[in-house]
Amino acid sequence: MKRMKTPDFNALLGPGGALETCIPLYENRPGQAEMAKAVWRVFSSGGVLLAEAGTGTGKSLAYLLPALLLDKRVVVSTGTKALQEQLARKDVPLCAKALGREVKAVTVKGRANYLCLHYWSRFLAEPLLKEKGEARLFSTVARWAEKTRTGDRAELKGVPDDLSFWNEISARGERCLGTKCPLYRDCFVVKLKREAEAAEIILTNHHLLFADLAVKSRAADARVLPDYTHLVLDEAHDVESAATSFFGTTASRRMLGELLRDASKAAPKERPALAEAISNAERAAERYFEVWEAGGERKITIEPRAIPDGEPELRQRLANLLDVVGHQLEAAGGASDEAFGLLERLETWREAFVFALEESGADYVRIAEVRGKNVLISANPIDIAPVMKEKLWTTLQSALLTSATLCTGGSFEFLRRQLGIDGAGVDELRVQSPFDYSSQGLFYVPERFPQPSSPEFLEALCQEALSLVQASRGRAFLLCTSFKNMRALAQFLETTIPYPLLVQGDEPKGLLLEHFREAGNAVLCATVSFWQGVDVQGEALSLVVLDKLPFGSPQDPLTQARIERLKKAGRDPFNEYQLPSAAILLQQGAGRLIRSKQDRGVVACLDVRLRQKGYGRLLMASLPEFQTTGDLSAVQAFFR
């Protein structure tokens, strides 16, 4: 690629620059301009840049400004929809102001986030609400549907995330009729595709990015993202997990149930044979998945000894009856616009089901998971690196991978290995956080404490957490590595602290955070989903307690398969995989505390292996440079 003239990023981002005139409380961040220059070099000359940018660096502007000056389409993918919204509402408009021009940016989410006009019109004719209280919500959605220009459910205010009938009216890809839809021209997703084609910046998230890549070769018209050769992966520490999900396959009980219900609704009255075939398949599916449910909630590797009694026979019966449904849908194609779409959905589900149970091979781990009333049968790639090389890196001219946590022990080696980033044209950059962690925070690991494997650990965890929360006067995140520990801790604190207690699962995540910020002295008990992607600035969060080091469970089928593969290759799974993975997540958990130059507080990790094991030094070296202590009285003095 021909190299372009380098913009003056010091003039844009430095003191007296364009950015200062746009921000009332401007702070000079030298690392921001340094990162922007490095991002420009990779965008204009090609290659890959790995940039670890500490919290407070201002990395969003450091990659958005070079992207907007490139004069080529750039896709920016984030770890969460919340960060995606922040970029769209705050950072992109700020860049436009600094550059003094209009910016063509489009936010693209997964199809399930958008209203489907076809299914909405059908639901509107016969709204089936599960509860009386949903009538008000239905009226809210109806008023919004009449005036929305985007169909994006994020516009809906006062409507819960788990709205029961949203699945009935959303534009989910698996039920889309494509060009056969009678409302195709007015479709919000189709309009979004056209807008994305004309955009200079496309803001998406990792889930959609990899879902889009996964369907690219199967169905071009199912894609949402246009072609691109320049990519930013923000929160890149999450990339491996997202890619693994979407380059594998999943066939669930819920997916099949929704498909058969949709088929039943769409079945023409003059074709009773189709209705009968669907009814028979529904009963067969019920019986098939019941044999998996009989073992209770669990997540296991599918191997001969794990197959429930009677499963092969019930599987064959289900397959035969789904064949009949398929033949009937094909025959009904001329009488129903939806029949061909339903047939395609059925074939997609069956392909995933067969692949996960029979054909996935040695490069995949086959997993059965019973989760509530749902059963998921999936096959995930054990090593995502070859897939990333084939599907992504070879298609790009340039890529930036950035996060506050990409290194372990100061090295990018783990990230490179897991994502298949090697060879020439790979640059690395570490930009330190502008925060003074040594004066703003304290890191506490008890001198003496039961080992996490000890029967005494849980009781000690509860007592120590109580002492810490009393010292901080609430204002705490208590982050656990298991639901068992979280529930025990929440139950203990419910009767022992005078502060508002919030528990993950009681309310949607966004609502919990809103209540936490409003209370000012609340205590939140949560699991791994709150270790990252959560930002609470100010005194409302002054204490973060981590119950133990976040090593992946060796019982998890994917973790187990990766450990076994490394062992067979004569490699060290602990040092090459388990330890670096834990280091990244530990950094993320500790990183919830200091989010601005004004924040102060304590991170406590109640796992004495940090002190007693040799690998503890690597983990500590990966953390910000807090003052450290093993004395609870030092924590109490800090808060006084």
Secondary structure as UniProt FT lines:
FT   HELIX           9..13
FT   TURN            15..16
FT   TURN            18..22
FT   TURN            24..25
FT   HELIX           30..45
FT   STRAND          47..53
FT   TURN            55..56
FT   HELIX           59..69
FT   STRAND          74..78
FT   HELIX           81..86
FT   HELIX           87..91
FT   HELIX           92..99
FT   STRAND          105..107
FT   HELIX           111..113
FT   STRAND          114..115
FT   HELIX           117..125
FT   TURN            132..133
FT   HELIX           134..147
FT   HELIX           153..155
FT   TURN            161..162
FT   TURN            164..165
FT   HELIX           166..169
FT   HELIX           173..175
FT   HELIX           178..180
FT   TURN            182..183
FT   HELIX           184..186
FT   HELIX           188..198
FT   STRAND          201..205
FT   HELIX           206..216
FT   TURN            217..218
FT   HELIX           220..222
FT   STRAND          230..234
FT   HELIX           236..238
FT   HELIX           239..246
FT   STRAND          249..252
FT   HELIX           253..266
FT   TURN            269..270
FT   HELIX           272..293
FT   TURN            294..295
FT   STRAND          298..301
FT   HELIX           304..306
FT   TURN            309..310
FT   HELIX           311..332
FT   TURN            333..335
FT   TURN            337..338
FT   HELIX           339..354
FT   HELIX           355..359
FT   TURN            362..363
FT   STRAND          364..371
FT   TURN            372..373
FT   STRAND          374..381
FT   HELIX           385..391
FT   HELIX           393..395
FT   STRAND          398..403
FT   TURN            409..410
FT   HELIX           413..419
FT   STRAND          426..431
FT   HELIX           437..440
FT   STRAND          441..444
FT   TURN            452..453
FT   TURN            455..456
FT   HELIX           457..472
FT   STRAND          476..479
FT   HELIX           483..494
FT   TURN            495..496
FT   STRAND          501..503
FT   TURN            504..505
FT   HELIX           509..519
FT   STRAND          523..526
FT   HELIX           528..530
FT   TURN            539..540
FT   STRAND          543..546
FT   TURN            554..555
FT   HELIX           557..568
FT   TURN            569..570
FT   HELIX           574..578
FT   HELIX           579..590
FT   TURN            591..592
FT   TURN            597..598
FT   STRAND          601..605
FT   HELIX           609..612
FT   TURN            614..615
FT   HELIX           616..621
FT   STRAND          627..629
FT   HELIX           632..639
//
